[in-house]
Amino acid sequence: MVWDPNWLERPIALIGLSGCGKSTLARLLARALCWPWYDTDAAVAASAGMSVADLFQVYGEAEFRARESVALAEALREPQVIATGGGIVLQAENRRMLHDQATVIWLDATDATILARLAADAEQRPLLRGDAAARLAELRAQRTPLYAELADLTFQTDGVMPIDLVQRMLAALRYGR
């Protein structure tokens, strides 16, 4: 990360695969900063009046991605911590908005950790239906280069308490490490 002394004036966007801890860590990081937090998936579900899984089933991924871009643009209007959907990086416009308007933190975890975390709500993860391990491997291969391209900071979430990760994030944001 190139140290930016004005990071407090920019939203902080958490990116990464489903199950890597974006929503949990967004809430905790926002609390530590005394900032609001925003979840793009929750915003999309609210705007559609249905769950993300139902939106995928009824209207398809293209409609979800269009609504996701609108939610991201809304989230980037003020300094806050943003938990993004795992595929937000698939749209070039979203990558441009994140690059230009946010400090981006990539959260990652091993496939085993992600699958264990997602096991309880697999039905709510439309892109992981079926052979979840194989599908997760495909998503990782497709999205990792995009996450890496955008990330100002990267953190592994395996086996680390969320509050400890937040402390590491705060230190990295403050001191550029």
Salt bridges, closest charged atoms under 4 A:
GLU61 OE2 - ARG65 NE 3.11
GLU63 OE2 - ARG67 NE 2.81
GLU68 OE1 - ARG65 NH1 2.96
GLU74 OE1 - ARG77 NH1 2.57
GLU93 OE2 - ARG96 NH2 2.41
ASP100 OD2 - ARG96 NH1 3.22
ASP100 OD1 - HIS99 ND1 2.95
ASP108 OD1 - ARG140 NH1 2.86
ASP111 OD1 - ARG140 NE 2.71
ASP121 OD2 - ARG125 NH2 3.39
GLU123 OE1 - ARG129 NE 3.66
GLU138 OE1 - ARG135 NH1 2.79
